[in-house]
Structures are given as structure tokens and as C-alpha cells.
Amino acid sequence: MKYDRIHNFAAGPAVLPLSVVEKLAEQLPNLKGTGIGLMEISHRSKTFDAVVRSAQARLRRILSIPDDYEILFLQGGASLQFIMAPMNLLERGDKIDFLNTGVWSKKAIKEAALVGDVRVAYDGSVHNFAHVCTDDEYTVRPDAKVLHYTTNNTIYGTEFFRTPKSDGLPLVSDMSSDIASRPVEVGKHHLIYAGAQKNLGPSGVTVVILKKEILERVPSGLPSMLDYRTHVKEQSLFNTPCTIGIYVVDEILGWIEDFGGLEAVARNNEAKAARIYTELDRSDFWKPHAEPESRSRMNITWRIHDPTLEETFLAEAAQAGFSGLKGHRSVGGIRASVYNYCPMESVDALVAFMTDFERRHG
Ligand SMILES: Cc1ncc(COP(=O)(O)O)c(C=O)c1O
């Protein structure tokens, strides 16, 4: 492959389109003909301001974000949103319900408990998070202020393909690992947040999409940096943002538009994931972790029927030019992350490697 790139299946930061990486390289010494490099230009310059506006406008178009929502580019990752969201949405002691579908939900629950009265409405730990819940598997407290869920469970490889019921509660979602991979019903959420480093660009930028009405009820006394109103007022330029990251997000969004938008991206993701799941279902040699109806199109997780072969699989895969395939310790085994920009070529190469591995070791 060009530049000796190998097949990268990392869970994030993850593979980006080569055309965007090349464009970035071009802009580093001189951004858009200003004579100033991308890493060196002021975030207050007209040129950079236009980048932020373009990224916001593109995200609004691509995700069909209604006009009564704000779009922010913050820092601190999704991990900061685990606490920032409850701080802005709850008064101390207010009730917040959670769908616990994996490690990242648990981390969000732990942080929210610092502010609110947390209840886990659905707990997937009983089946080691092999599926996400259906609407009849949980109830919410009618007097809760928020229901929080994680759309895609990066570690377990499960995903919600519909917006879960919230029975009228404002819905908050961590979409870090599947944002911009398919259309979503933004209007059914009060708040969506996502670290950029899977489907939107490099690490260092966190996208926050929030319904404007939230801003009317933010408790007073929050530190400026942790108050959504600060960032809305200053349009993501309250302090120095991750300028290079926002530039890449804008370029990535341009890539998505050129590709045909989220419907086209979703079809491509479905096709890529289907190739790997077909291989996993072909033989009892493989043991996929996620139950079929919850299978993530972003992170595909599996074990080998004889777990002692997993080390061999990973070692041989590394030798053959595949990277990032080791499963997270909570599941073990193997994980292939096939976000938007993982090329079909890499997926086909992986499937061919798996088929050959099964032939030799099965
Ligand atoms: C679903 C999900 N939420 C949150 C995080 C944490 O994101 P960050 O490292 O941006 O804080 C991750 C990271 O992989 C994730 O996959």
C-alpha cells in the first residue's frame, strides 16, 4: 500500500481517508494560501473561523441537525462529557437513569453519580454485554431528568440500530464510536456527544450537539469551561481549541459529502461488517461475542473456539501486516474496528487471512 501503510483495525484513533491525510500534509506549511501553517495560525483569524463555521455547517447538513440545536467542538474527550453533561443537565440530587451496555456506559454512570441520583434501568452485565436492550427490557423513573445510553459499545461490539424509548425523558447519548456512520434521529435527543477519533478525525476534538432549550436550565455557578453556555456564546472559541483537529473534522465531513452522505456511508459500513460476520458464522472455529441482532458495524469482536489459538492468530496477523486486532481485556480474543474509512480492501484481506488461518489450524 502507498506509504507502506498496513491494514489498521485500531479502535481509535483509527484509520482516516488517505486523501484527507495527504491534504493535511499539504496544508501544514501554508493553510489555504495564507502563508501561515495550519498548526501556526491563530484560532481568531478569519481563515480559521471559516474552518469552524464550515465544519459546523457540514455536520448540520450531514446529520440533519435541526435549527434548534447548537454544535460545539470541545476538548477533554467523551470522558469529560461524562461529567460535563450531568453538571449542565441536573441540579444536585436530580435523578438520571442509564442503560448500561458496557464499559463506557459504566464510566459515564460513575461520573454522573458525582452529581445526580443514578439508577441503572438496564444492566447488560448479566450476559457480559452480548446485546443491547430492547424497549421492553427496561423502565425509566418517570421523575428522572435524563436517560443516558451509549449507541455503540466499542469494547463489546454491540450497537443500537434504533433510538431507545425514553418515555418522555430527555435522551442523552454517547455516540463516540458510531457517529456519522449512519443516519441518526438527532431530534429525539437533547444531547449527543462524541470524541472525534473514530469517524470524525483525530483525537483532541469532542463534538457536542445540544438542544438549545437545555441552556435555559443550566444550574448557576458552574466553572466557565464546564458550562455549555460559555462555549455556545463563544461558538467553540472561548479558549484555544484543537485547531488542527477541527480542520481535519471539516475535511472528513467534506469526504462524507463527496461519498454521498450518511446513507451511502451506512451501506458501505454494512457491507464491510457483513463480510466479516459471514466469515465468523461460516464455521464453529470462530465464536462471535455479540448476539446477531445487536452486532456492531463498527467494532466486531470474537473469540476462537480454542482460546489458546488467539495469541497465534494475533502474532500471525501482525506478521501479515494487520494491526489493532487484539480484543479489549473485558472480552478478550479479537476485535476488528471497521469504522467509516477502513477500506474494503483491508476487510477483504482480513477475511482471506481468517479463512486461511482456519484452514491451517481448524
Ligand atoms: C463509546 C465510547 N465512549 C467514550 C470513549 C472515551 O472517549 P475519550 O477517550 O475521547 O474520552 C470511548 C473511547 O474509545 C468510546 O469508545
The ligand as an SDF file (V2000), in Angstrom:
LIG
                    3D

 16 16  0  0  0  0  0  0  0  0999 V2000
  -18.1940    4.7110   23.3080 C   0  0  0  0  0  0  0  0  0  0  0  0
  -17.0320    5.4630   23.8780 C   0  0  0  0  0  0  0  0  0  0  0  0
  -17.2640    6.4200   24.8020 N   0  0  0  0  0  0  0  0  0  0  0  0
  -16.2490    7.1240   25.3440 C   0  0  0  0  0  0  0  0  0  0  0  0
  -14.9450    6.8890   24.9980 C   0  0  0  0  0  0  0  0  0  0  0  0
  -13.8620    7.7020   25.6520 C   0  0  0  0  0  0  0  0  0  0  0  0
  -13.5130    8.6770   24.7600 O   0  0  0  0  0  0  0  0  0  0  0  0
  -12.3270    9.7130   25.0280 P   0  0  0  0  0  0  0  0  0  0  0  0
  -11.0620    8.9290   25.0230 O   0  0  0  0  0  0  0  0  0  0  0  0
  -12.4820   10.6450   23.8720 O   0  0  0  0  0  0  0  0  0  0  0  0
  -12.5730   10.3640   26.3340 O   0  0  0  0  0  0  0  0  0  0  0  0
  -14.6470    5.9160   24.0430 C   0  0  0  0  0  0  0  0  0  0  0  0
  -13.2590    5.6570   23.6420 C   0  0  0  0  0  0  0  0  0  0  0  0
  -12.9410    4.7270   22.9580 O   0  0  0  0  0  0  0  0  0  0  0  0
  -15.7270    5.1830   23.4720 C   0  0  0  0  0  0  0  0  0  0  0  0
  -15.4890    4.2440   22.5630 O   0  0  0  0  0  0  0  0  0  0  0  0
  1  2  1  0
  2  3  1  0
  2 15  2  0
  3  4  2  0
  4  5  1  0
  5  6  1  0
  5 12  2  0
  6  7  1  0
  7  8  1  0
  8  9  2  0
  8 10  1  0
  8 11  1  0
 12 13  1  0
 12 15  1  0
 13 14  2  0
 15 16  1  0
M  END
$$$$
